[in-house]
Amino acid sequence: MNYYFATNIPDLRTEITLCNFASAQGDLSANLLIHRAVTDGERWLVDCLGRLEPNASQTCSLPSSRPASGEMTLFFLFPTELDQELATLPVRPDLMNTTPAWRANSRFASASTSVSFQGEYPDSMLKIPRGSLVSIGPMEQATDDVRTHLIFTNVREKPALLPGILLAKSMVSRKVIADIQIKSNQCNAWDITEIVRSTEERLVLMSPDTAGIPLYFSHDAGMTAMSLEHTHPPITLTMFGNADRRMGFVRQMKEYWLRDE
């Protein structure tokens, strides 16, 4: 199963569209309930928002009392109504198991336009105790009238808000340009425009202690033009061939970028 994360961006409306039908190949789950979860650092606080009928979709928004910037709201589908307080999020690899993966649509909307992208977080990543991240050549934009925000999301099975580190390095010189403090179970959000402008080299974003999904949100001053992209994990830089050799390549690449951290 997947979780679908949403964060509060000031002056924008955040929406997640959930679908109760298989993306291509897989079994249709006839009885699914929409759940929303947030963490207080000690518990997952869960609300059941109602049933999503088969072959239907529904758009969910952040609650009227919008969370603080960077706080994460999770949406997910589950066959039974869950307790309002959970010590751990459910992990069900057998649920909504389709090819390709079951998707949802994450959308930011201003008064004049909107931008969207896939926003799922696989439940297989919830059990990663620490992990690491290497994001090569982020989709950063920093021209005179464009700003870029990094939205780095980490979700874990337990609700604790644990500290981590995210580094921005120059791709050629490997110089550390920025050292950003992050937390688990958050959509950690920063304006990285000045970081991008501080070097003529492309960036590599990395974390020696936290796995997650980096999104890059760019916009003009009036929010009339926006883009939302992410870089792919290093394994997607390889195709076909022996799985062990592919993972060996990923390990070598991560060791190269993280060896000094």
C-alpha positions in Angstrom: 0.0 0.0 0.0 1.0 3.6 -0.4 0.7 6.7 1.7 0.1 10.1 0.1 1.7 13.1 1.7 0.6 16.7 1.7 2.2 19.8 3.1 1.0 23.4 3.7 2.5 26.0 1.3 1.5 29.5 2.3 -0.9 31.2 -0.1 -1.6 27.9 -2.0 -4.3 25.3 -1.8 -3.0 21.7 -1.3 -5.1 18.8 -2.6 -4.6 15.0 -2.9 -6.8 13.0 -5.4 -7.3 9.4 -4.3 -8.5 6.7 -6.7 -10.2 3.4 -5.9 -9.3 1.6 -9.1 -6.3 -0.3 -10.3 -3.8 1.7 -12.3 -3.3 -1.1 -14.9 -2.9 -4.7 -13.6 -4.2 -5.7 -10.2 -7.2 -6.5 -8.1 -9.8 -3.8 -7.4 -10.4 -3.3 -3.7 -14.2 -2.9 -3.4 -14.2 -1.6 0.2 -11.7 1.1 1.0 -12.0 3.9 3.6 -10.1 7.2 3.3 -8.0 7.9 6.4 -6.0 11.1 7.3 -3.1 11.0 9.8 -0.8 13.5 11.5 1.8 12.9 14.2 2.2 14.8 17.5 5.6 13.1 18.0 4.2 10.4 20.3 1.1 9.1 18.4 -0.4 9.0 15.0 -3.7 10.9 15.2 -6.1 9.3 12.7 -9.4 10.4 11.2 -11.7 8.3 9.0 -13.1 10.6 6.2 -15.5 8.1 4.7 -15.8 5.5 2.1 -14.4 5.6 -1.4 -16.7 3.6 -3.8 -15.2 1.2 -6.4 -14.1 2.9 -9.6 -14.4 6.3 -8.0 -12.0 9.1 -7.0 -12.1 11.8 -4.4 -10.1 15.0 -3.8 -9.0 15.6 -0.3 -7.8 19.0 1.1 -5.9 19.9 4.2 -8.1 20.5 7.3 -9.6 24.0 7.8 -7.1 24.5 10.7 -4.2 24.3 8.3 -1.0 22.7 9.8 2.1 24.8 10.2 4.4 25.1 7.2 6.4 21.9 6.9 4.1 19.8 9.0 2.9 16.6 7.1 -0.6 15.4 6.6 -0.9 11.8 5.3 -3.8 10.4 3.4 -4.3 6.7 2.7 -6.8 4.0 1.8 -7.5 1.0 4.1 -10.3 -1.6 4.1 -11.3 -1.2 7.7 -11.7 1.9 10.0 -8.7 2.3 12.2 -8.4 3.6 15.8 -8.1 7.3 16.3 -4.7 6.9 17.9 -2.0 4.5 16.6 1.5 3.6 17.9 2.5 2.6 14.3 1.2 3.1 10.8 -0.2 -0.1 9.1 2.1 -1.8 6.6 0.2 -4.0 4.1 2.3 -4.9 1.1 -0.5 -7.1 -0.2 -3.0 -4.2 -0.3 -3.4 -2.2 -3.5 -0.5 -4.1 -5.1 -0.7 -3.2 -8.8 1.6 -2.8 -11.8 2.5 0.1 -12.2 2.2 1.2 -8.6 -1.1 2.7 -7.3 -0.9 6.4 -7.8 -2.4 9.6 -6.3 -2.3 13.1 -7.6 -0.7 15.8 -5.4 -1.7 19.4 -6.4 -0.8 22.9 -5.4 -3.2 25.6 -6.6 -3.0 29.4 -6.6 -5.7 31.8 -7.7 -4.7 31.6 -11.3 -3.0 28.2 -11.9 -2.1 24.8 -10.4 0.7 22.2 -10.6 0.6 18.5 -9.7 2.7 15.4 -9.5 2.6 11.9 -8.1 2.7 12.0 -4.3 2.9 8.4 -3.0 5.2 7.1 -0.3 5.5 3.2 -0.4 4.8 1.5 2.9 8.0 -0.6 2.3 10.0 2.6 3.1 8.3 3.0 6.5 10.5 0.4 8.1 13.8 1.9 7.0 15.4 2.8 10.4 17.8 5.4 9.0 18.7 5.1 5.4 20.4 7.6 3.2 19.6 9.8 0.2 21.6 11.0 -2.9 19.6 13.3 -5.3 21.7 14.0 -8.4 21.1 17.2 -10.4 18.0 18.5 -8.6 15.3 20.2 -10.7 16.3 23.6 -9.3 15.5 26.9 -11.0 16.8 30.2 -9.8 16.6 32.9 -12.5 15.9 36.5 -11.5 12.1 36.0 -11.3 11.9 32.3 -10.2 12.3 30.8 -6.7 12.7 27.1 -5.9 11.6 25.3 -2.7 12.8 21.9 -1.6 10.1 19.7 0.0 11.8 16.7 1.5 9.4 14.1 2.9 10.3 11.3 5.3 7.7 8.9 6.7 8.4 6.2 9.3 6.2 3.6 10.9 6.5 5.1 14.4 5.4 8.8 15.0 8.6 10.2 16.5 10.0 13.4 15.1 13.7 12.5 14.9 16.4 14.9 13.7 18.4 14.3 10.6 20.7 16.2 8.2 20.5 17.2 4.5 23.5 18.5 2.7 23.8 20.5 -0.6 27.1 20.0 -2.4 28.6 21.3 -5.6 28.7 18.5 -8.1 32.3 19.1 -9.4 34.2 20.5 -6.4 32.1 18.6 -3.8 32.1 21.7 -1.6 29.3 21.8 1.0 27.1 24.8 0.3 24.4 24.2 2.8 23.7 22.1 5.9 20.0 21.8 6.5 18.4 20.3 9.7 15.5 18.0 9.0 13.0 15.8 10.9 11.4 12.5 10.3 7.6 12.3 9.6 7.7 15.8 8.2 7.4 17.5 4.8 10.6 19.5 5.5 10.3 22.6 3.3 12.9 25.3 2.5 13.5 28.1 0.0 16.8 26.9 -1.7 16.9 29.7 -4.3 20.0 31.4 -2.7 21.7 28.1 -2.3 21.3 27.4 -6.0 22.4 31.0 -6.9 25.6 30.7 -4.8 27.3 28.3 -7.2 27.7 27.9 -11.0 27.9 24.2 -10.5 24.9 21.8 -10.4 23.9 20.6 -7.0 23.8 17.2 -5.3 21.5 16.9 -2.3 22.3 14.1 0.1 21.5 12.8 3.6 23.8 10.3 5.4 21.1 9.4 7.9 17.6 9.8 6.4 15.8 8.3 3.4 13.0 10.1 1.7 11.5 11.7 -1.3 12.7 15.2 -2.5 10.3 17.4 -4.4 11.3 20.7 -6.1 8.6 23.4 -6.3 9.4 26.4 -8.4 7.3 29.5 -9.0 7.3 33.1 -10.1 6.5 36.0 -7.7 2.8 36.0 -8.4 2.3 32.2 -8.4 1.1 32.5 -12.0 3.7 30.0 -13.2 4.6 26.9 -11.2 6.4 23.6 -11.6 6.7 20.5 -9.4 9.4 17.8 -10.0 11.4 15.2 -8.3 14.7 13.4 -9.0 14.7 9.6 -9.2 16.6 7.3 -6.8 20.0 6.1 -8.0 18.7 2.6 -8.9 16.8 4.2 -11.8 20.0 5.2 -13.4 20.6 1.5 -14.3 18.5 -0.7 -16.5 18.1 -4.4 -16.9 21.0 -6.7 -15.9 21.8 -8.5 -12.7 20.0 -7.0 -9.7 23.0 -7.5 -7.3 25.3 -5.6 -9.7 22.8 -2.8 -10.1 22.6 -2.4 -6.3 26.3 -2.6 -6.1 26.5 0.4 -8.4 24.1 2.3 -6.2 26.2 1.5 -3.1 29.3 2.7 -4.8 27.7 6.0 -5.9 26.3 6.6 -2.4 29.7 5.8 -0.8 31.4 8.3 -3.2 29.1 11.2 -2.2 28.7 10.3 1.5 32.2 9.2 2.2 33.2 12.4 4.0 30.0 12.7 6.1 
